[in-house]
Amino acid sequence: MKLDLSDASNEGSQMSDAPGQDIFDKICELLAPYNPKSLAITRQSGIMTDLEVDSTAVFDIIMGLEDHYDISIPMEMVSDIKTVGELVSAVQRLAAE
């Protein structure tokens, strides 16, 4: 019974990770030109703090995501996003609408 539960939870997490992983990969691709030090990018990475991306570059990245996923990320949402993971979640929510 325990094996069945863990198998089911693993299947569920793989299914939910797939769309988020695609978004994460796209964000990493868009961050690459602004990451000359080739810092490791994780979902916990602070976009402006850890990766040292300036506000102009953040807006370039946001515009790239909006174009790629055909979404509009509200300015007030952008100001609340601090980490790569928060950006992934925001894009997921908006793309699902």
Secondary structure by P-SEA (a helix, b strand, c coil): caaaaaaaaaaaaaaaaaaaaaaaaaaaaaacccccccccccccccccccccccaaaaaaaaaaaaaaacccccaaaaaacccaaaaaaaaaaaaac
